Amino acid sequence: MIPPNTFLLTRHAPMINRKKLNLGAAQFASEIGDVDANLDRHLHWIAKGREAGLDMLVMPELSLTGHYGPEKLLTAAMSRKDPRLRQLAEAAGPMALTVGFIEEGPAAQFYNSAAILQNGKLVHLHRKVNLPNYGKLEEGKHYASGRFVETWAMDEHWRAGLLICADVWNPALTHLAFLHGSTMLICPVSSGIEAVGVEFDNPGGWVLTCRFYAMIYGAPVIMVNRTGTERDLSFWGGSCIVDPFGRILAQAGQGEELVSAVLDYDEIRRARQLLPTVRDSNIALVHNETSRLLGTLGVPDFVRD
C-alpha cells in the first residue's frame, strides 16, 4: 500500500483538451545553494502566474539552487519526493509548473534535473543529458548524465518535450523529443554571457536556436533564462516564447520579469502541413547510419583497416 503522504511521479495527464494554451516564462535570480530562500521566490512567481491565468509557467534551469548550486551540493540536493517540491506542486494547482533543481537519485547519484509539477504532484522529470565541460562550465564534475529523452502529455493536443540548456545544443536530443511526439519544446537554461567565451554570442545564439527549432519542427519553443550575477557569470535574461513559424511572441529584457503568450494548436497544424519535418524524418535510416557509425567513429584508421 502506498502511504497517503508519499509524493510520487505520476504519468496521468489531465483530461482537459484545449486548442489554446496560455504559457508564461518567469526569469529571476536565485540564491546560490539556498533552496529555502529560493522556494519563497518560486511561490511569488507562482502566485503571479496564477493571477495571470496561465496554463503553464516555466522557470530557469536550477531555479531552486542557482547556477553555482553545486558549491553546496550535499545540502542543496533534493529527492524528487522532497516535501518542498510538493509545496510548489500544491501552490501551482492546475497550472503546470516547470522548476529546476539538483536531484539526488538512488545510490547518491546527483543530477541536474527539471520537474513539471501540477495539482500537488510531480508529473514529469527530465535529467540533463548533455553536460557541458567547456569554457566556464564544469557540469560533468558534479552531475551524472541523464539517459532518456521523454515527453509529457498535458492533454490530447499539447505534449511537452523538456530539455535543459545544453541538451538543446545537441540536435539529436531535440530531434528525439519531436520524434516522441512533442508539440512544444520547453528549454529552461542558465546562460551567462561569459560562459562559453568572449567570441561566442550566447544571447544571439539562443534566439537563433529557438527560432530555428520552432521553424524546422513546426512547434512553439519556450526558453527561460535566469538574471543577475553569480560569481564570474552575468546572466542576461532574454527569455522568449516563439511560435511554430519562428516568430517571437514574447521576449523578456535583462531584469526579473514574467512574460507570456497564448499558443494556438491550429498554428502547429498549419506549420506542419507546410513543412512536415517529423513526418519525413526517416527514422529507420537514422537508426541504420547511427548503428554503422558506432563501430567506426573515433576508431583509428589502422584499427579499422
ABEGO torsion letter per residue (X at the ends): XBBAABBBBBABBBABBBABBBBBBBBBBBBBGBAAAAAAAAAAAAAAAAAAGBABBBBBBGAAAEAAAAAAAAAABBBAABAAAAAAAAAAEABBBBBBBBBBBBGGBBBBBBBBBBGGBBABBBBBABBBBBEABAAAAABBBBABBBBBBABAABBBBBBBEAAAABAAAAAAAAAAGBABBBBBBBBBAAAAEAABBAAAAAAAAAAAAAAAAGBBBBBBBBBEBBEABBBAEGBBBBBAAGBBABBBBABBBBBBBBBBAAAAAAAAAABBAAAAAGAAAAAAAAAAAAAABGBBAAAAX
